[in-house]
Amino acid sequence: MTTHEVFNQVPPLVGHDTADDPALLDGLAREGAGWAAAELHELGWLAGSEQAIEHGRLANEHPPVLRTHDRYGHRVDEVEFHPAWHELMRTAVGHGLHAAPWADERAGAHVARAAKFYTWRPDAGHGCPISMTYAAVPALRHAPELAARYEPLLTARVYDFGLRVPLTKQGLLAGMSMTEKQGGSDVRANTTAAHPRPDGSYRLVGHKWFTSAPMCDVFLTLAQAPGGLTCFLVPRVLPDGSRNPMRLMRLKDKLGNRSNASSEVEYDDAVAWRVGDEGRGVRTIIDMVNLTRLDCVIGAAAGMRQGVITAAHHAAHRHAFGRYLVDQPLMRNVLADLAVESEAATVLMMRLAGATDRSARGDAAETAFKRIALAVGKYWVCKRWPGHAAEALECLGGNGYVEESGMPRLFRESPLNSIWEGSGNVAALDVLRALAGQPEVMAAFRAEVDAAAGADPRLDAAVRQLQVALSDPADLEVRARRMVEQLALVLQGALLVRHGHPAVADAFCASRLGGDRGHAYGTLPAGVDFAAIIDRATPKVG
């Protein structure tokens, strides 16, 4: 008698195009990067391949190892990675997910890059150095001489791993080292000291509490110069080939993002070059921070998409209580609700990418819109991911709780983006600062939302409620999270009624704006077109 016959198990979700995402592709064309569709699909098929998925698994299961000294006792401060990590990095750099858009004069280059960053997600950890390299370029341009030397290598599509003299390599990666143990997000509390030298360089002395991707070639860091908090460029290897005394003290043991090395660093008289004026460190590095915030939104939106397509794939193949899960009304409600949240995140992410692209090309109105919408999106989309990941995992039942499903890794990753580059409170207060100090940003936001006026009465009512909330100056800090939530929902609703699928827009307005839902996922009203929404979230394998 056979005691172990395998049946009613879901086939692996491999052999599909992760770029086959209607909200993503519509946004790609709408935001001016339709020319990138072919490469995006090429990358999508690669991301959905068995090999890429296996590389992601191996990179996560074999985390980086710190080697502070070689066998002879020499200080080396090197980080070793599994070969799978290097394969993921090679693909990401080769497809220009890092700083390549800054060397691309085509309109929509940053949109194309955002879509590719969203599509290539076999493992989220390797996205950290990719993101920081992308974000470093505009900050580095505050030092034109340094930018002239380093930018061509930062934008090069060559992954050249290893600690060597930066300007002798074929391609570079950049990191960021700001936070200290006594300050965290309060970088003005930093105590790392920068001592000027006659040759124009500085020497840094201090301890950094959280430096991600310490194997990068160069870092932007903050330190206290004689003129105040200042931004600096710090190379790992000096022009003479010696190691810059940037000591890696330990790697962090993190909840998720385990394939990526995050470290504590001590600067022991490390050589650095100033980027921007003394005392203007925050102003200088804020360009980098804002772009990494964009990638937080992209990563959270991509994580939601991964969660919902995994849940939909499972439900389409798993039989229970006499029929497939996807045919059961309550599961259809859950899947549709997850899909609505995912599409709302994706349409906002693509709009932010478009604003970033046009802002980089000098569009003042888009710069003003990006100033508020990016902070709003960073707060809301990243906040929504952990609950979304938990519900998607639950759709797989006990199978989803097992590591082999990939869902626990997705769940552990989900809190990161809300913490990275400013936690929820930091993002919410940043919105208040923008509203208080830059009236043009609210004008740009209203123009975006007003473009959808009259399209849906529930959206119109939500806009009126938001206007009342914004007009009340009392207890703004206490109400900051609620106000930013309202801003986010109104913006997502406006984008969906203008550009989204009618069934998705209707479900969003009914549930998120009209209040016709419960507190958990799977509580959409009965009139929603579940079939149309779920079909958009079900991957086509083979």
ZIMODA-V26775 format. One record per residue. RES is the residue in one letter. OMEGA is omega in degrees with one decimal (* if undefined). Layout:
RES:OMEGA
RES:OMEGA
This chain:
M:178.3
T:-179.1
T:-176.1
H:175.3
E:-177.6
V:175.6
F:-178.1
N:171.4
Q:-174.5
V:177.6
P:-179.7
P:176.7
L:178.3
V:178.8
G:177.0
H:-178.5
D:-178.5
T:175.3
A:178.1
D:-172.1
D:-173.4
P:-179.5
A:178.8
L:-175.8
L:175.8
D:179.3
G:178.9
L:179.7
A:-175.5
R:-176.6
E:168.4
G:-179.3
A:178.1
G:179.1
W:-177.0
A:-172.3
A:-176.7
A:178.9
E:179.3
L:178.1
H:175.8
E:178.7
L:179.6
G:176.5
W:177.6
L:-179.6
A:-179.8
G:-178.6
S:178.9
E:-178.1
Q:-179.4
A:179.3
I:177.7
E:176.1
H:177.7
G:179.0
R:-178.1
L:179.1
A:179.2
N:-175.9
E:177.1
H:-173.8
P:-178.0
P:-179.0
V:178.8
L:173.4
R:-177.9
T:-176.8
H:173.4
D:-173.6
R:-178.1
Y:179.5
G:177.7
H:177.4
R:-178.9
V:177.4
D:-179.5
E:177.1
V:179.9
E:-178.9
F:173.4
H:179.4
P:-179.7
A:177.3
W:-178.2
H:177.2
E:177.4
L:-179.9
M:-178.3
R:178.3
T:-178.0
A:179.8
V:-178.8
G:178.7
H:172.3
G:178.9
L:-178.2
H:-172.7
A:-174.5
A:-178.2
P:-178.6
W:176.9
A:-176.5
D:-176.0
E:-178.9
R:172.1
A:-178.8
G:-177.3
A:179.8
H:175.3
V:178.3
A:179.0
R:178.4
A:179.5
A:178.6
K:177.5
F:177.5
Y:-173.0
T:-174.7
W:-175.6
R:174.9
P:173.3
D:-173.3
A:-171.5
G:-176.1
H:177.3
G:-176.8
C:178.0
P:176.5
I:-179.4
S:-177.4
M:176.8
T:175.4
Y:-173.0
A:-173.5
A:-170.1
V:-177.9
P:175.8
A:-178.8
L:-179.5
R:172.5
H:173.7
A:-172.1
P:-179.1
E:177.0
L:-179.6
A:-178.9
A:-178.3
R:-170.2
Y:-174.2
E:178.4
P:179.8
L:176.2
L:-179.2
T:-178.2
A:-178.5
R:179.5
V:175.9
Y:-174.4
D:-173.7
F:174.5
G:-178.2
L:176.5
R:178.2
V:-172.0
P:-174.4
L:174.3
T:-176.8
K:179.4
Q:179.5
G:-176.3
L:171.1
L:-178.1
A:175.0
G:-179.6
M:-176.6
S:-173.7
M:-166.8
T:176.9
E:-170.4
K:-177.9
Q:-171.4
G:-174.7
G:-179.8
S:179.3
D:-173.1
V:177.9
R:176.0
A:-179.0
N:180.0
T:177.4
T:-174.7
A:177.2
A:-176.6
H:-178.5
P:176.6
R:-177.5
P:-177.7
D:178.9
G:176.4
S:176.8
Y:173.2
R:-177.0
L:176.1
V:179.4
G:-175.5
H:175.7
K:-170.5
W:-176.0
F:177.9
T:179.1
S:176.3
A:-176.7
P:178.1
M:177.1
C:-175.7
D:-179.2
V:-178.5
F:165.6
L:-175.6
T:178.2
L:178.0
A:-178.8
Q:174.4
A:177.6
P:-178.9
G:179.4
G:-176.5
L:-169.9
T:177.4
C:-178.9
F:170.6
L:-177.4
V:176.2
P:174.6
R:-179.3
V:-177.3
L:-177.5
P:179.5
D:178.2
G:178.9
S:179.2
R:173.5
N:-176.6
P:172.9
M:-168.7
R:175.0
L:-173.5
M:176.8
R:171.8
L:-179.5
K:174.8
D:-166.5
K:175.6
L:179.7
G:179.3
N:-167.9
R:179.4
S:-179.3
N:177.6
A:171.3
S:-166.1
S:163.2
E:-173.9
V:170.2
E:173.0
Y:-177.6
D:-174.3
D:-178.1
A:179.8
V:-179.8
A:176.3
W:-176.0
R:174.9
V:-175.3
G:-175.9
D:172.8
E:179.8
G:-178.6
R:-173.7
G:-179.0
V:178.2
R:-178.2
T:-172.7
I:-177.3
I:176.1
D:178.9
M:-179.7
V:-177.8
N:179.6
L:174.4
T:173.1
R:174.9
L:-179.5
D:172.5
C:177.9
V:179.4
I:-178.5
G:179.1
A:177.6
A:178.0
A:177.7
G:176.7
M:178.9
R:178.7
Q:-179.9
G:-174.7
V:178.9
I:176.0
T:178.5
A:-179.5
A:177.2
H:178.8
H:-176.4
A:-179.7
A:-175.5
H:-175.5
R:-177.6
H:178.8
A:177.4
F:171.8
G:177.9
R:178.8
Y:-179.3
L:-176.1
V:179.7
D:-178.4
Q:-170.7
P:-175.9
L:175.7
M:177.4
R:177.9
N:179.5
V:-178.3
L:-180.0
A:179.5
D:176.3
L:-178.8
A:177.6
V:179.1
E:-179.6
S:-178.4
E:177.2
A:177.5
A:-177.1
T:-179.3
V:175.9
L:179.4
M:-179.7
M:176.2
R:177.0
L:177.4
A:177.3
G:177.8
A:177.9
T:-179.4
D:-177.9
R:175.7
S:179.5
A:-179.7
R:170.5
G:-179.0
D:-175.0
A:179.9
A:178.5
E:175.3
T:178.8
A:178.3
F:-179.5
K:-177.0
R:-179.6
I:-174.3
A:179.0
L:177.6
A:177.3
V:-179.3
G:178.1
K:179.5
Y:-165.6
W:-176.4
V:-180.0
C:177.3
K:-176.1
R:-172.8
W:-175.7
P:177.8
G:177.7
H:179.9
A:179.9
A:-179.2
E:178.0
A:176.9
L:-177.6
E:177.9
C:178.3
L:-179.4
G:-180.0
G:178.0
N:179.8
G:-178.8
Y:-178.5
V:-175.3
E:-175.4
E:-179.9
S:-175.6
G:-177.1
M:175.1
P:177.8
R:177.4
L:-179.2
F:179.3
R:179.6
E:-166.1
S:179.3
P:-168.9
L:-170.4
N:176.6
S:-179.3
I:-174.6
W:177.9
E:175.2
G:-179.0
S:-175.2
G:-179.7
N:179.1
V:-179.8
A:-178.9
A:178.8
L:176.2
D:175.9
V:178.7
L:178.6
R:179.5
A:-179.6
L:-175.8
A:-170.6
G:-175.4
Q:-176.7
P:-178.9
E:-178.2
V:177.5
M:176.6
A:179.1
A:178.5
F:-179.1
R:178.1
A:178.8
E:-178.4
V:-178.5
D:177.8
A:178.9
A:-176.8
A:178.4
G:-177.6
A:-179.4
D:-177.3
P:179.4
R:174.8
L:179.4
D:179.3
A:179.2
A:177.9
V:178.4
R:177.6
Q:178.3
L:-180.0
Q:177.2
V:-179.3
A:-178.4
L:-177.9
S:-178.6
D:-177.0
P:-174.3
A:171.3
D:-176.2
L:-178.9
E:179.0
V:-176.8
R:-170.3
A:-178.3
R:-179.5
R:179.4
M:-179.9
V:175.2
E:178.1
Q:177.7
L:-178.0
A:-177.2
L:177.7
V:179.4
L:177.9
Q:178.7
G:179.3
A:179.7
L:-178.2
L:-178.8
V:178.0
R:-168.6
H:-172.9
G:174.4
H:-177.0
P:-179.2
A:179.1
V:179.9
A:179.4
D:179.8
A:179.8
F:-177.9
C:179.6
A:-171.5
S:-174.8
R:-178.6
L:-179.1
G:177.0
G:-178.6
D:179.1
R:173.5
G:-177.2
H:-178.2
A:170.1
Y:-179.3
G:-178.9
T:175.8
L:178.3
P:-172.3
A:-175.2
G:-178.0
V:177.0
D:-176.3
F:-174.6
A:-178.2
A:-178.6
I:-177.9
I:179.9
D:179.8
R:-177.8
A:-178.2
T:-177.0
P:179.3
K:-174.0
V:174.9
G:*
